[in-house]
Amino acid sequence: MDSINHVWTVVENVRVASSAAELAIFTAILYWFFTSSRVADMLEVVGERVGGWCGRDTSSLRHAMRTRKRPHTDVYAKLDAEMTSRTSSLYRIKNGPVVPPPQPATRPSAGLACARCAPLSRESWQDTKVAESSAVINILDIGRQTFANGGVVSRYLCDLAQCFQLTNFDYGDIVPKVVKDERFQNAIEETIKEELNPGKKKEETKKESSYAAVRKRVEAKAMKVLLDISSAMSTNVLKLVAWLCHKAVRRVAGGGCGTRAACVERLRRANAAGLPLVFVPLHRSHFDYILVTFTLYLTGLRPPLVAAGDNMRIPFFGWFLRGCGAFYIRRRVDGSEYHEDSIYKSALRAYILNSLAANNNLEFFIEGGRTRTGKPQAPKAGILSVILEAYLEGTIDDALLVPVTLNYDKLVDGNFVREQLGMPKQMETFWSALRGIWRTLNTNHGGIRVDFNQPISLKELVTSFQKYNHLKAATDRPLTPTNNNLTMDIDRHILNSHSSFYGANVSADHKMMVEAIGRHLVYDAAVSTPLMCTNVVAYVLLTEQRAGCTLKQLLDSFEARSRTLVMEGRDLGYAGDSRTVLKHAMDMLGRGVVSRDENRVRAQCSVAAALELSYYANSVVAHYAAPAIVVTALESILAEPDADAAYVRHNELMTRSLELCGIMGHEFILNAPCHRTEEGIQDALASLVQSDVLCTIQNDNVLDEQRWSQRFAKTLDEDMDDEERPDPTRNIKYRISNKPEALTERRRLLRTLRPLLEAYSATGKCLKNASQKEVVTAALDKLTEDFTQNRMIYGEAVSTDAIRNCLRVLRQSGVIDMYTENKIRMIRPNEPTGQNILDQVQKFNVQTPLLEK
Ligand SMILES: O=P(O)(O)OC[C@H](O)CO
C-alpha cells in the first residue's frame, strides 16, 4: 500500500503541474477567442451611444475609416452588413425585450417511457396538477430572464451573474475508493502472478523478476490506468465552462439552444428521488459532451460524469473535458490489445460503480461513436452491462435511465462525407480541435435542441423483461392475439454483439437483457428526437422532389411534410412562417448541397452533396422506414410476371415485408424490443390504408370469415399450438390505389429505401476472397462508376456504412464468412446454396415504372 501511495503522490504532482500549464494555455486562448471581436463590438456600441449623446453622427468611427479606405466591393459590403446587423443585434439583446423562441401550437408528449415495459415510470415524475407545458425554453435566456429586474450590473453581466450563482455540487474523489476495490486489487494480483509465471516470460520479467519489483511495476501501471480514466470534475471549471458556453453557443447557434421545459421539470422531480440518473444520449457531435452538461447545469441539475472516448484525451481540451466531468474509456476494445487488459477492465468497472454509489449522475453515449449517417445506430453493450450488473448485484438499488436526444440545424462537426467515401477518420489532435473550434465559432449553425426523455427505472425494465420471460419468445410465428404479448424478437441481433465487459461467465440471458435495454433506449430516443427544418427539407429534396422543383413546389411539399410529421406524433424543432423557415434551412444546407438557379431548386448532382444531404434526411428516413419497407415489398410483388396489378393479399405483403425487414436489420431499429416486427409492419400497413395507398376490401365474405376465425380462436383450448390455429388474416386483401396522390406517396416511400438497396445490390456483386477493406473499396468504386455513368441515380448509395451493414447481413445469413488473418479482417464467399439473401436484394431492387418519372 505504501508503494501505491508513493506512486500516487508522484503522479498527483505531475498532474497538478500539467494542469497549471494547461490552464495558462487555456487562459491565453480564451483571451484570443473572446477579447478581440467581442470587446470591439462592445466599444462600437458604447461609441455609438456616446456619439448619440454628444449629438454626433451615429455612424461609427470604425465604419467611417473603412468606408474611406476601401473600395466598395461586394465582399466589404457584405462584411459591413454583417457588422451592422451584429451591432444592432447587440443593441436588441441589451435593450429589447426577451423574445421567447416560437412555439408550435401543439407538441406531442415529450419522450414518454414505454407503456409496456415501464408503465410505472410512465406514470411517475409528472406534475398531475398542471397540464404538461409544451414550451421549449432557450437555455441561453435563463440568465437574462432571471436578472431582467436585477441591478444594472447583473442585467448587463447576466451571463456572469448567472454562472456565479450556479449550485456548487460536491464531487468527491473516486480514485481512493477504486484503489481499495476488491476486483481491482484482484486484477493487480492476477497480473502479478501472470508476470511471475515462468511459462509467460516477457522482456520485462526477464529483467526484474522478484515479487517486490514486479508488484511495484504492476501497481504503478494500475495507478496510471486508473488516473488515465478518472475525471477531475470541479464546480469551478463547470462555472467557467457555463460562462464560456454562453458566449460560444450564442455565437454558434443563431437559433438558440432549446430544451423542453416539461422534460426539465420531470428530471428535477426524478432527481429528488435520490436515485442516480444515467443519461444516455444519441451521439451526433463532439459538441454533445458540453451541451448536455451545460443544459443540465443551467437548469439546476447535477451535471453527470461523462464516459468519453480516449480519442478525446488530447492536450488542453482533454483537461478541459475532464474538468467538466469526462472520464476516459478506451475505444476499439474488441480484438485490440486492450481486450485482455484485466486491470483496465476492473479499474473502469470499479470507477463506474463507485461513481454511482457516491450518488453521481452518469452519462454515456450508447452508440459508442457519432452517427456517420444521421440514423440512430445499434447500441454498444459495455457500460450498460456494468450498470445492469451493479443493479443485479445490489451495488445500487435502482438507476433512472434517461434517453437524451440532440439535434442541430447544421452539424457542428462539418460532415462525414470523407469517411462515407472510404477514407480513414482523421484523428482528433490539439490543432485539429483548435481549427474545428475556430471554424465553428465563425459559422452560424442555426438552432440546437437538447431534450431529455422521461426517466425510466432500470429496476422496472429488468422486472418486466424477467416477468414476461419474453427473451426466448419465438420470432418465426405469425402474430396472433395469444402471442402478441410482451415478446421480443431480438435474438437474431444479439450474441453477435460483444463487449470486453462480457466475461466468459456472462450468461446469454444477461447479454440479451443488456441488448434489449440498449435497443429500447436507442429506439425511445430516436422516436422522440425533434426534427429540424434541415432534416425535413433534405428528405423532401431526396424523395418527393428528387427531380427538382420550383421554390413554390418545395415550399408546398415542406409544409405538407411538416404537417404530416406532426400528425404522426413527431416533435418539430422549428415553427413560424414556413417561407422563412425554408429559406433558413436552405441557407444552413448551403449552395454546395442544394442548387438554386432561376427559381428552380434541386439537390446538387454529386456524390458528396447527396451524402451530406442524406445525413440530414436520414432522421426522417428512419421515421418512414417501416412504410417504405412495405411499399418496396409491394413493388417487388407487382414486378413478378403473373402479378395481379390491382390487388395484393395481406399475408403475401406481410411475408415479403418481413423478408425485407431481415435484410434491413442493421439499418433501422424498426420497433422497441418489447414489440414484434410484425406489429410495426401492421402499423405501417394501417398507415398506408389511411393515406389511401391501399384500400382494405370490404368484402362481406372476407369479413364474415374474419369474424368467424376470431370467434373460433377464442374458443380454442389454451394449450393449442399457435401454428394449428387458423390465421384470421389469411383472406384479407387490399386494392392498390392508382390515384395520382397514391402513386406519388408510393414513389416517395420507394425513394426512401432505394439508395440502400442499390448499395446492397452492388456489394453483392463485388464479393470476393479478399480483405474486407478491398471488398468495401470495390463496392464503392462500382457504385461511383454506376453513378457517374448514369446507371444509378442515388449518389448517397456510395456509402461505406451501407456496404458494411450489408456485409454484416451476408455474414449472418451464411453467404460469406469473416475471419481475421494477421490482424486483417478477411472475407470468404461461401458456395451458393439455393436462393440466398442476395437474390432477395435483387428482387427488392427491381426496376419499376414508378421510379422512372
Ligand atoms: O465518432 P467517433 O468515433 O469519432 O467518436 C467520438 C466520440 O465522441 C468519442 O468519445
The ligand as an SDF file (V2000), in Angstrom:
LIG
                    3D

 10  9  0  0  0  0  0  0  0  0999 V2000
  -17.4450    9.3750  -33.5470 O   0  0  0  0  0  0  0  0  0  0  0  0
  -16.1000    8.9820  -33.1000 P   0  0  0  0  0  0  0  0  0  0  0  0
  -15.7940    7.5640  -33.3720 O   0  0  0  0  0  0  0  0  0  0  0  0
  -15.0680    9.9170  -33.6250 O   0  0  0  0  0  0  0  0  0  0  0  0
  -16.0800    9.1050  -31.5300 O   0  0  0  0  0  0  0  0  0  0  0  0
  -16.4540   10.2840  -30.9700 C   0  0  0  0  0  0  0  0  0  0  0  0
  -16.7040   10.1090  -29.5580 C   0  0  0  0  0  0  0  0  0  0  0  0
  -17.0420   11.3430  -29.0320 O   0  0  0  0  0  0  0  0  0  0  0  0
  -15.5760    9.5570  -28.7810 C   0  0  0  0  0  0  0  0  0  0  0  0
  -15.9120    9.5700  -27.4660 O   0  0  0  0  0  0  0  0  0  0  0  0
  1  2  2  0
  2  3  1  0
  2  4  1  0
  2  5  1  0
  5  6  1  0
  6  7  1  0
  7  8  1  0
  7  9  1  0
  9 10  1  0
M  END
$$$$
